[in-house]
Amino acid sequence: MTPRDASDANDNRWSDLDRPPLNGAALRRALVREGGLWCDVEVVQHTGSTNSDLVALATDQKADEGSVLVAEEQNAGRGRLDRQWTAPARSGLFFSVLLRPTGVPVERWGWLPLLTGVAVATGLSRVAGVDTALKWPNDLMVTVDGEERKTGGILAERAGNDAVVVGIGINVTLREDELPVPGAGSLALAGATTTDRDTVLRAVLRSLEQWYEKWRAAGGDPAASGLQETYAAGCATLGRVVRAELPGGTSITGEAVAVDGDGRLVLATQEGVQQPVGAGDIVHLRPA
C-alpha cells in the first residue's frame, strides 16, 4: 500500500479551522516502527468506504498486515448489516486496519470486533479522559448530559482466507446540530480533554496493537489473554434486560448475564434458559 497524504488541489483543507486535516507523515513517524504491528498509515481525502478499499487490497494481496487506511471523509461508510455511517468531513476518525491473525484458530476470529472495542475504549480513556462503554456487539458509547449516546462503531470483514479488515468510526468534534440521529454523540459533546484527531488516532492504534499482540500471543484465547474479562467489565449491555431481534421477525428477551468464550451474549430468559446469541444472528439488540 503506497502512502498518500490527504490532499486535493481543488479542495480547501482549511475551510473549517476547528477541524484541521490529519498529518499522514507525522502519523507514520509516530506509529510505524521496526518490529511493530503497523507497517503503513495512508491518509486519503475522500473515499467511499475504507473497509471496502482495504478488503479489496488485501484480497488482491496488495496490502500487508498492519496496513492502516484513514479517510478524512467517507460517502459510503458502512456499519453492521450495511447500515450507513455518515459524518461531516474531518469531524471524526474513519479508518480501517488489516490484520492477518496467523496462529489463531479461525473460530476465535469473532473476538476481533470485541477486542477492537476494548482497545478503542482504553485508548480514548487514556488520551481524552472519556469513559467509553461498550454496547455488545460493536458500538462505542459515551455519556452526554447524563444520557448514553453512540459515538462510534466497529465493523469486521473477512478479506480472503487469511485476513480480517476491521473498520472503526469515531465521532470526535461532531456538534449537536450535526448529529445524524438523536441517540448519537461525540467526544467533544462528552467533554473530552482533547479532540486533536492525530493524538486520538495514535492512542487508539497503540492500544489496538497492544491488545492484538496480547490476544495473538495467547492463541486467540479470550480468557488467557484477559480479553474476555476486560470486555465484560466495560460492557454496558451486561445486567440489562434486552430484546435480541432475529431474522424472520422472531426475538429473544432476557437479562444479559455474560459474554461467553465465543464472544456471544448470553441472555437469561424468563423461562430459566440461558440462551447465547451471536453477533451474526441478530438484526437489532434493543432495551426490552
C-alpha positions in Angstrom: 0.0 0.0 0.0 1.6 3.3 -1.1 1.3 6.1 1.4 -0.7 9.2 0.2 -1.5 12.1 2.4 -4.9 13.7 2.3 -4.7 16.4 -0.2 -6.7 17.8 -3.1 -5.7 20.8 -5.1 -9.4 21.6 -5.7 -10.4 21.3 -2.0 -9.7 23.9 0.7 -8.4 21.6 3.5 -8.6 24.5 6.0 -12.2 25.5 5.3 -13.1 24.6 8.9 -10.4 25.8 11.3 -11.8 23.8 14.1 -11.2 20.6 12.0 -7.6 20.6 10.7 -6.5 17.8 8.4 -4.6 14.8 9.7 -0.9 14.8 9.2 -0.1 11.5 7.4 3.6 11.9 7.6 3.6 12.6 11.3 1.3 9.6 11.9 3.6 7.3 10.1 6.7 8.6 12.0 4.9 8.0 15.3 3.3 4.6 14.6 5.5 2.7 12.0 8.5 1.1 13.7 10.6 -1.9 13.2 9.1 -4.9 14.9 5.7 -3.2 15.5 2.4 -4.1 14.1 1.7 -1.0 12.0 3.6 -1.0 8.7 1.9 1.8 6.8 -0.6 4.6 7.5 -2.3 6.1 4.5 -4.5 9.1 4.8 -6.8 10.0 1.9 -9.1 12.9 1.4 -12.2 11.2 0.1 -13.3 7.6 -0.4 -16.5 5.6 -0.4 -15.5 3.1 2.4 -12.1 2.5 3.9 -13.2 -1.1 4.7 -14.2 -1.8 1.1 -10.9 -0.3 -0.2 -8.7 -2.3 2.2 -10.7 -5.5 1.8 -10.1 -5.2 -2.0 -6.3 -4.5 -1.5 -6.0 -7.4 1.0 -7.9 -9.9 -1.3 -5.5 -9.0 -4.1 -2.5 -9.4 -1.8 -1.6 -5.7 -2.3 -1.6 -4.8 1.4 0.4 -6.3 4.3 -0.8 -6.9 7.9 -0.6 -3.7 9.8 -1.8 -1.5 7.0 -4.0 1.4 8.1 -6.2 3.4 5.8 -7.7 6.6 7.1 -10.2 8.8 5.2 -11.0 12.4 6.0 -14.4 11.9 4.6 -16.5 8.8 3.5 -19.5 8.9 1.3 -20.4 5.2 1.6 -19.3 4.4 5.1 -21.0 1.2 6.5 -21.9 -0.3 9.8 -23.1 -3.8 10.6 -25.7 -5.2 8.2 -24.7 -2.5 5.7 -26.2 0.3 7.8 -25.0 3.7 6.6 -22.5 5.8 8.6 -22.3 9.5 7.7 -20.5 12.4 9.2 -19.1 15.8 8.0 -15.5 15.9 6.7 -12.8 15.8 9.3 -15.4 15.6 12.1 -14.2 12.2 13.2 -11.9 9.3 12.7 -12.8 6.9 9.9 -10.3 4.2 9.4 -9.7 0.5 8.8 -6.8 -1.8 9.7 -5.7 -5.1 8.1 -4.9 -8.0 10.4 -3.7 -11.5 9.5 -4.0 -13.4 12.8 -1.8 -16.4 11.9 -1.6 -18.9 14.7 -5.1 -18.1 15.9 -7.9 -20.6 15.1 -10.5 -19.1 12.7 -13.3 -19.8 15.2 -11.7 -17.3 17.6 -11.5 -14.5 15.0 -15.0 -13.5 16.0 -13.4 -11.8 19.0 -11.7 -9.2 16.9 -14.5 -6.7 16.9 -14.8 -7.1 20.7 -11.0 -6.8 21.1 -11.2 -3.6 19.0 -13.9 -2.2 21.2 -11.7 -2.8 24.3 -8.7 -1.2 22.6 -10.6 1.9 21.5 -12.2 2.4 24.9 -8.8 2.0 26.5 -7.2 4.5 24.1 -9.9 7.1 24.5 -9.8 6.9 28.3 -6.1 7.4 28.3 -5.8 10.3 25.9 -9.1 12.1 26.1 -10.4 11.2 29.6 -13.7 9.9 28.2 -15.3 6.9 29.8 -16.3 4.8 26.9 -18.7 1.9 27.4 -19.2 -1.0 25.0 -22.6 -1.9 23.8 -22.4 -5.5 22.5 -21.5 -6.3 19.8 -19.9 -3.3 18.1 -21.0 0.1 19.5 -19.0 2.6 21.4 -21.0 4.7 23.9 -20.3 7.9 25.8 -22.3 9.9 28.3 -23.6 13.3 27.2 -25.6 15.3 29.7 -26.4 12.2 31.6 -27.6 10.3 28.6 -25.8 7.3 27.0 -25.1 8.0 23.3 -23.3 6.2 20.5 -20.1 7.9 19.4 -18.6 5.1 17.4 -18.9 1.7 15.8 -16.8 -1.2 14.6 -17.2 -3.4 11.5 -15.0 -6.5 10.9 -15.0 -8.2 7.5 -13.1 -11.2 6.1 -10.6 -10.5 3.3 -9.8 -13.7 1.6 -8.8 -16.8 3.6 -6.2 -15.3 5.9 -7.1 -11.7 6.8 -9.7 -9.6 8.6 -10.2 -5.9 8.0 -11.6 -4.0 11.0 -13.2 -0.7 10.4 -13.6 1.9 13.1 -15.6 5.1 13.1 -15.5 7.6 16.0 -17.3 10.9 16.1 -14.8 13.4 17.5 -15.9 17.0 17.1 -19.5 16.4 15.9 -21.7 19.2 17.1 -25.3 18.9 18.4 -26.8 20.3 15.3 -24.8 17.9 13.2 -25.9 14.7 14.9 -27.4 12.2 12.3 -29.8 10.7 14.9 -30.9 11.8 18.4 -29.0 9.0 20.0 -25.7 9.9 18.5 -22.8 11.6 20.4 -19.2 12.7 20.1 -16.1 13.0 22.1 -16.5 16.8 22.2 -20.1 16.6 23.5 -18.9 14.1 26.1 -16.3 16.6 27.4 -13.1 15.1 26.0 -9.9 16.7 27.3 -8.6 16.7 23.7 -10.2 16.4 20.3 -7.0 16.5 18.4 -7.6 13.7 15.9 -3.9 13.0 15.4 -3.4 12.5 19.1 -6.6 10.4 19.4 -5.7 8.2 16.5 -2.2 7.5 17.8 -3.6 6.5 21.2 -6.2 4.2 19.7 -3.8 2.4 17.3 -1.2 1.9 20.0 -3.9 0.4 22.3 -5.1 -1.8 19.5 -1.6 -3.0 18.8 -1.1 -3.9 22.5 -4.4 -5.8 22.8 -4.0 -7.6 19.4 -0.5 -8.8 20.2 -1.5 -10.0 23.7 -4.5 -11.9 22.2 -2.5 -13.4 19.4 0.3 -14.5 21.8 -2.4 -16.4 23.7 -3.5 -18.2 20.5 -6.7 -16.1 20.5 -7.8 -17.5 23.9 -10.1 -14.7 25.2 -9.7 -15.9 28.8 -5.9 -16.4 28.8 -5.3 -13.0 27.2 -7.6 -11.2 29.7 -9.8 -10.0 26.8 -13.0 -11.7 27.9 -12.8 -10.4 31.5 -11.9 -6.8 30.3 -14.7 -6.8 27.8 -17.2 -7.9 30.3 -16.0 -5.2 32.8 -16.6 -2.5 30.2 -19.8 -3.8 28.6 -22.8 -1.6 29.3 -25.1 -4.3 27.9 -24.5 -6.7 30.8 -27.0 -6.5 33.6 -29.7 -5.1 31.4 -32.9 -6.7 30.1 -32.7 -6.6 26.3 -34.5 -7.9 23.3 -32.5 -9.6 20.6 -34.4 -9.2 17.3 -33.6 -12.1 14.9 -34.1 -12.5 11.2 -37.7 -13.6 10.3 -39.3 -11.3 12.9 -38.6 -13.5 15.9 -36.9 -12.3 19.1 -35.4 -13.4 22.4 -35.8 -11.3 25.6 -33.8 -11.7 28.7 -31.2 -10.3 31.0 -27.7 -10.1 29.5 -25.7 -12.0 32.0 -22.4 -12.8 30.3 -20.3 -12.8 27.2 -19.2 -16.5 26.6 -15.9 -17.9 25.3 -17.1 -17.5 21.7 -18.0 -13.8 22.1 -21.7 -14.4 22.2 -24.1 -12.6 24.5 -25.8 -14.9 27.0 -29.4 -14.0 27.8 -31.2 -15.4 30.8 -34.8 -15.7 29.8 -37.9 -15.7 32.0 -38.2 -19.4 31.2 -35.0 -20.0 33.1 -32.9 -20.7 30.0 -29.5 -19.2 29.3 -29.6 -18.5 25.6 -26.4 -17.4 23.8 -26.8 -15.2 20.7 -24.1 -14.4 18.2 -23.5 -11.0 16.5 -24.2 -12.6 13.2 -27.6 -14.0 14.4 -29.2 -10.6 15.4 -30.7 -7.8 13.4 -31.1 -5.4 16.4 -30.4 -5.5 20.1 -32.7 -3.2 22.0 -33.8 -2.4 25.6 -36.7 -4.6 26.5 
